[in-house]
């Protein structure tokens, strides 16, 4: 497989392909002096700031490491320093992915090519060249523009079909007899957004976004005596018996029966005493849900302020009181008494000369209330006009807001995360310094409160109600801003759940460990977008069927979508019979008609027709499509290709 790019995602993707899928990878990268680097000034400032924090924590704790446990969602076993692959690879240095560079990398013989340059035009030009050099190659492109990506995907698939290659074959991975000449367009923002949203909501980025839900693989600790762990949607794995033993070989290949068991059957789960489990469950949010619209009352309340509404309510109460008093004094019927009161209120009634004293006093009171009504009406008109004029301005956080998420940064990543959180109906308050940020239009359309201002200035996070928030996500493109904002937020609320985006994996790991040491009672997660996006890109390179990978200690489970037809291990069998312990397990069924099915892939895993509660007696038919969890060996058997062993120990 060939990976071409100019950023951190290039090396992270290569590490994912080698470490998780056991594939051979050739890199096409710019020469060292022309590699894309993060701004030196920003990184130096962030590092210096972090060093000061680390020194303070070390002095307070007396521990030079500052590690309160490892990062549970850190890189896979094959990731080395900075996301670099652990072993040697072929590397082709070229300023751009020209035809000569792609030819030197062996694109004519490669099974898949990933183009992950920061520039969309560079990726498109290289994809057209690669499709001409090898019509049967599987292409994965990194593009931010969704609509353009759809057109490019259709164009390249059509070019593959005209060249005689099957664009949507069932082959997966390199080295198989069947080719998959499909084209998949991904955005690192789209692929990282579900993991970032799930980290803020549930504390983990091991998620599988599908069916409009976010499913996470969560480790359940050892149950107490006489207790049974909650199996969730299903049990994916049993953790190794040496997981909690510091001297044990956690999850190693030589653990034997003591090692982790992937996809165990019910008998193995029942017999596994003293082991934790990895189960699949739906990501849920414990805070307050987003409130629905308030109808007419809500619309009226958005036009007028609370003080003005109370003024109107007081005037109405006075009018009703005067009407009741007039009815008692004059003996008129209720409707007639109210009518006379309104005439007096608007000063269009005859003077009460020669009438009883009580009637004259009521008329004077009505006139006074009428004088008070005039400025209230004028204020209401001016306030309504101001509301219409400021309708395009961002909303301010409402009073009394609590349990919400504070999102810093509305760039590429922040905009996608905001959309993901709103799909989950989670209240969000955004903080953005740039009034022209690309995500402000989405926030305005979704009526999300936004605080405009520099987060490093005092009072900005307080305006976002950070002291009453459920979690804080710092997702700007500057490491310095993210780190400074998180440190300040922790001074306001030490137990706040924080998720920050950092460019470098090593730096993110160091920040995570130090913040965990400084605030052991609060959940801390530091993430790089390349680390979160790499699994989706790697799955797309393996084929459209693979949606993602779930790490279990030092092993991995693959989540894939597959048509039942042509697979005798599935076709004509019940769900219970199709389950093979340690190999594969059917998770869900796509119930939509075959002619109307969407392409279920890592690029677009959302479909509204997945059935999760499948009975074990359901018979899988040839025209069914299922979502399943499988080991690498099991998926290779289903795909009809030999299993490629992982290199190394």
N, C-alpha and C positions, 0 to 999 in steps of 0.2 A: 504494500500500500504506500501511496505517496501523499505526503502532507506538505503543502506549500503555504507559507505565511511569513509575517514580519513582526509577530508579537508573542506574548506569553502563551496565547492559546495554541500556537504551533507546537511548542514543546510539551505542553500539558496533554494535547491530543495524542501526540506520539507515545507518551508514557501510558496513556489509557489504552491505546491499541495493543501495546506490547504487554503491559502488566495484566490487563483484564482479559483480553481476547487472545493473547499469544500470537499476534501477527507480526510479520516482518515489515518494517517501516523505513522509507527513505525520505529524508527531509530536503526541501528546497527553501533556503533561507537567504536573505541578503548577506553580503560580506560583513564581517564584524564591525567595520568602521561605518557601515551604513545601516545597521540594525536599528529598528525603532526602539527608543529608550524613553522611559518616563522623564519628565522634566527634572533636571538635576537639582535646581533650587528647591522645588517643592519636596522632593524626596529627602534632601538634606535637612530641611526644616522639620519634616515629620520625624526623621530618625533622631534628630537632636532632642525634639520634644519628648519622644518616647524614651530616650535614654535617661532623661531627667526623671521621668515617672518611674522607670525601672529602678534607678538608684534609690529613689525615695522608698519604694516598696521593699527593696532588699535591706535597707537600713532598718525599716520598721519590723520586718519579719526575721531578719538574720539568715535569710536563705538566698543563696546566689542564683538558684535556678528560677524561683518564682513560679513553679509549675504546680498547679493544683489539679493534676490529672491531665491526660492528653486530650487532644481535640478529637472528640468522638466522630466528627464528620470530616476529618482531615483527608489528605490525599491517600490514594490506594497504595498497595505494597510496592508497586514498581516505581513510584514517584520518588525521585531523589531530590537533591537540593534545588529549590526554586522550580520544582516541577519538571526537572530534566529527567529523561529516561535513565534507568539505572545501568543499562548496558550500552555497548557501542552500536551505532547506527550508521547507515550510509548518509552522507550529507553532501548536497550539491549547493554551492554558493553561487548566487546569481542576483543581480540588482533587481530584476523583475522576472516573472515566470514566462519567459519567451519560449518560442518553439524549440530553440536549441537547449534551453535549460530543462524543459519538460522531457525532451528526448533523452538527454543525459541521465535523467532520473528514472528512465524506463517506463514512461507512461504507456507506450505501445503494448507492454506486457503486464501492466499493473491491473489489479482487480478493482481498485477504487482510488480516487483522487479527491483530496479535501483542499479547497482554496479558501484560506482564512485570513487574507490580507485585510487591513483596515479600510482600504479603498474599494468601494463597490465596483467601480469601473475596471479596476485591475482584475478582480475575481471574474467578472463577466467575460472580459477579453481572453483570459486564460482558459475559462471553461469552453468557449467556442473553439479555441485552438486544440484543447485536449479531446473534444468530441470529434474533431476532424482527424486527429492522429489515431484515435482508438474509439470507434463507434460503440464498442461493447463495454467500455469502462463505466463504472458507477461514479457519479459526480456528487459531491457535497459542497455547496457554496455558502459562504457567509455574506448575507445581504441584510441591511436594516430595513429597506423599503419593501414592505410586504406585497404591495400590488405589483411592483416591478418583479419581485421574486416569483410570483405566480406565473407571470408571462414568460419569464426566462425558463422556468421549470418546464412549462408546456412546450416551449420552442426546442429545448434540448432533448426532451423525450421524443418529440416528433422527428428530430434529426436522427436519433438512434433507431427509431422504427423504420425510417426510410432507408437506413443503411443495413437493415436486416437484423438488428439486434433486438431481443425481446425486452422492452423497457420495464416490465413488471414481472419478471420471472421469480420463481421461488427460491433461487439459489441464494446462499448467504455466506459471506466470508470469502477469503481468498483460497484459491486452490481447489474449488469445487468444479464439477463438470458443467453445471448450469450457471449461466451468466445473468446478472441483474444489472442492466444498463440504465437504471433509473437515475433521475436527477432529483436531489433533495436540496431545497433552499432553506437555510436556518438563519436565525438571528441570535447572537449571543445574548442580547437583551431579552428576547422571548424565552430562551431556554433557561436563563438564570433567574428570571422573575419568579416562577413557581417555587424554586428552592429558597429564595430570599423571603418570599411571603410566608412560606411554611416555617422557616426558621424563626421569624418574628412571632408567628401565631402559636406554634407547637414546640419550638426549641430544637428542631432537627431539619436538615436539608435533604434527607433520604426520602424523597417523595417521588411518586409516579403520578403526574397530572393526566387524568383521563375521565371521560364521562362527565365533564363539568365539575368534577370533584378533585380533591388532592388526597391521594392515598400515601401514607407513610409506612415505612418498615421500621418498627420501634422495638427496641430490646426490652423485654420484660424481666425484671430481676427475679431471683429465686423466691418462690412462694413460701409462706410460713408453714409450720407443721399443720397438716390436715387441710391445707388450702390448695386450690387449683388455680393456676394463672389464667386470666381471661384470654381466650384464643383469638379475640378480634374477628376479622373476616375469615382468616385462616392462619394456621401456623406455617411459617415459611421455613424455619430452621430451628434446630436445637443447638445452643451454644456449647462450646467445649467444656468438659468437666473441670479443666484447669483454668477457666477464665478468671476466677477469683483467687487463684494461687499465684503470688508474685513470682515464684520459682518455676511455674509451669510453662510449658511451650504452647502458648495460646494459639489455637487454630492452625498449627503447623501441619504439613503434610504427613509428618511422621507420628502424629498423635494417635493414629489408629482409632480404636473404638472410643477413645477419650476426646477425639477431635469433634468439630462441629458436624452435625448431620443436616444436610440440605433436603428440604421437602420430605420430612418424615411422615409416616402414616400414623393413624390414630393409636395403634398399638404401641409404636415407639414413643409417641408423646406421653401416653399414659404410664409407660414404664420408665420414663426419663426422670428419675428423682435426683434432686440436687443439681439441676441444670436450669439455666435461664433459657428463654425462647425469643425468637424474632417473629413477630406477628404483623400482619397487614391490617391497618385500621384507617378509618377516615380521619383526616385532619379536622379537628373541631376547634372552635373559638369560644373561650369561656366568658369573654366580656360581653358588654351590651351590643345587640345587633343594631344595624342601621335602621332607623325609624322610617316608616312609610310616610308618604305625603299626608298633610293634615286636611286636605279638601278645601272647602270654602274658608273655614276658620284659619287654616294654615296660610292660605293666600292673603287673607285680610291681615293676619299677623305679620306677614313679610312686608306689607306696605307701610304699616304704622308701628311706631315704637311702643314699648310696653307702657311707658308713662302716658303717652297720648291715648292709648286704649283705656287706661284707668280713668283718665279725664272724661272720656265719652261715657264710660259706665257711670261715673258720678253724676253727670248731667242727666242721663236717662233716669237714674234713681230720683233725682230732685223733681223731674217732670211728673213721674208717677206719684210722688208724694203730694205734689200740688194738686194733681187731678183728684186724688182721694180726699184731700182737704176741701177742695171745691165741691165735691159731691156731698160731703157732710154739712157744709155751711149753707149751700144753696138748695140742697135737696134734689138736684138734677140727677138724671140717669148717668151711669158711668161713661157712656159714649159721648153724651152731650157735655159732661164736665171736662172730659179730656180735650174735646174740641175747643171749649172756651179757654182752657189753660194754654193750648198751643197758640190761639189768637193773641192772648196776652203776652206770650213768650216772644212772638215775632212783632209785637207792638202794632198790630193791625185791628185791634178790638176798640170799641168805644169806651171812653173813660167811665168808670163805675161811679158817676156822680148821682147822689140820691139813693144809692144802694146801701145795704147793710155794711157796717164797719168791717166785718170779717171778709166780705167780698172785696172791699177796697184794699185791705192788707194783702190778700192773695194776688191781686192784680199787680201791686207794687213788687212783690217777691218774684212774680213771673217775669216782670220787666228786668229786674236785676239779673236773673238767670239768663235771660236773653242777651244781655250785655256780655256775660261771661262766655256765652256760646260763640260769639263772633271770633275772638282770637283763637279759640280751639279749632274752629272750622278753617281759619286761615293757616294755622300750623299744620293741620292735616293735609291741606292742598300742597303746601310747600314740601312737606316730608314725602308725600307720594311722588311728586315730581323729582325730588332728589333720589328716591329709590329707583325710578325708571332710568334716570341719567346714569346712576351707578350700577345698572344691571349687568354691565359687562365687566365690572370690577370683581376681583375674587371675594368670596365670602369671608367673614371673620369668624373665628371659633366662637360658638355660642357659650353663654354663661352656664356654669354647672356641668360642663362636659367632663366626663371621666371614663376610664377604661378604654380609651381610644389608642390608636397607633400614631406616632409622630414620624413623618417621612421627610427626611432632609434630602433635597435634590430632586429636580424634575427634568433631568436629562433623559438620555436613552433608557437607562436602566430604571430610573425612578418612575418614568411614565409607564413602563410595562408593569412594574410592581404595583403602582397605584391602580391600574386596571384590574390586576389580579385580586387585590384586596377588596375592591368594590364588587367583583363577582361573588366573593364570599360574604358580602354584606357586612363588612367590618368598617366601623367609623374611623376615618383618617383625617388628620390635620397635616397639611404640607407646609414646609418651610423652604423658601427659595429666595436667593439673592438677586437673580437676574429677572427683571420684569418681562423680558422677551424669551424666557425659557420655553422649550417646545412643549412641555407638559402642562403649561398654564391653561391652554385651550381645553385640554381634556378635563382638568380640574374644574374649570368654569362650567363645562357642559354637564359634568356629574354633580355640580353644586357641592364641591368639596371645599371646606374652609382652607384658606391659604394665608400664611403670614409672610409678607415680603420684607426681607431684611437680611443683613449679614449675621449669620449664626454665631460668629465670634464676638458680636457686640452683646453687651448685657441687656437682658430684657426680651430678646427675640424668642428664645426657647420658653421663657415664662409666658409669653403671649400665646404660645401653642399649647399651654396647660401641661407642660412636661411633668410637673409634680403629681399629676393625676392620671398619667398615661399608662397603658398596659405594656408598651414596648416602644423602642426608639430605633429607627433604621437610618443610618447615615450612608447615603448612596451617591454622593457627589463624585466627580472624577478626580478630586484632589485628596491625596492621603492626609495632608496636613489638616484640612478642614474637617474631614471625617473624624480623625483622631481627637482633635481639639474639642469638637462638639460632643463626642462621647464622654471625654473626661469631664467636661463641664456638666453634662447631664447627670453623671454619677455623683458630682458634688451636690447637686440639687436633690437627687433621690438615689441613695446608694444601692437600693435593691432593684433598680430599674433593669428590665431585660433589654439588652442592646445588641444590635447587629450592625457591623460596619464593613464597608467595602474597602479593601486595600488592594493595591496593584500587585504586590509581590507576595508569593505564598510563604516564603520564609519570614518576611516581615509580619504577615497576618498571623502566623503561628506564634511568633514572639509576643505580639500584642495580646493575643488570646490568653497565653499563659500568665502574663503579668497582670492583666485585668482580673483573671480568675483568682490569682494570689491576693490581689488587693481587695477584691470583693467576692469572697468565697460563697456568700449566700445569694448572689445574683447570677442569672444566666447570661453568659457572654459568648458571642459568636463573631468571629472575624472571617470574612470570605473574600476571595478574589473571583472576579467574573469568569476568568479563564478556567478556574477549578470547577465552578458550577456548570459551565457550558460544555466542557469537554465530554462528559458522558453522553450527552445527546448527539454531539457531532460524531463520536465514535460509534454509537449505535446506528446512525444513519449510514456510516461507511460500511458497516457489516450488512446492511440491507434494510429495506423499508420495514421489515417485520419487527425489528428490535426497537423497543421504545425506551429502554434504559437498563441500568444495571444496579443491583442492590448489593453492596458489600456485606459479607458476613465474616467477621474476623479477617482471615487471610484468604477467603474464598469469595465467590461471587455468584449471585443469581441473576439471570437475564429475564426481563419482561418483554414478551413478544406477542405480536398479533399474527394469526395464521388461519388460512382457509383450511377447512377440514378435508375437503375433497383432495384425493391423491395421497392421503396419509393413512395407511392402513392401521396405524397405531391409534388413530382417533375415529375414523369413519366407521359408522355402524355400531359403535360401542357406547355404553352409558358413560356419564361423567365419572362415576365411581370406577368403572372398568378401565377407562382411559388413563386414570391416574397411575403413574408409576413412581413409587417412592425412590427418591434420590435422583430422579431424571426430569420429570415434568409434572405439572398439575394445572388443570383448567381452572381459571379464576372467574371468567365472565364470558357472556355470549353476546355477540352483536345481532340483535333481533331485527334490524332493518332489512327490507327486501334487497336481494342481491343487486338489482339494477340501480338502487338509490343509495348504496353505501358510500360513505366518505372514505378517503384513503387514511386509514389509521396508521400513523407513523410518528416518529419522534418529532417531525416538523409540525404535525397537526394532530395531537393525540385526543382531541375533544370530539366526541360524538354523542348525540342524545339518546342512543338506543342500546346501551350496554345493560345486560341483566346480570346482577351480581349474585343473587340468591338462587343459584341453579340447584335443583334437586339432584341427588346422586343417581336417580333413575332416568334422567333425561338422556335420550338417545341422540348422539351427534350425527347430523345428516351431512351429505356431501356439500350442500350449498351453505352450510353454516360457516361462520367465522368466529374464532374464539380468541380470547386474551389469556395467555398462560404464562406461568413462571417455570423456568427450566434452568438446569445447569448447562455449562458449555458442552459437555459431552452429550447430554440429553437433547439439546437443540441441534447439535450436529447430526445426531441419529434421525431426528425428525426431518431435517432438511436433506438427508440422504448424502451427506459428505463426510469424509473421515475427520475425526477430531484431532485438532492440532494441539499438541501438548505445549504448556507454557514453558518458556526457556528458564533456566536457572533452577534453584532448589524449590 
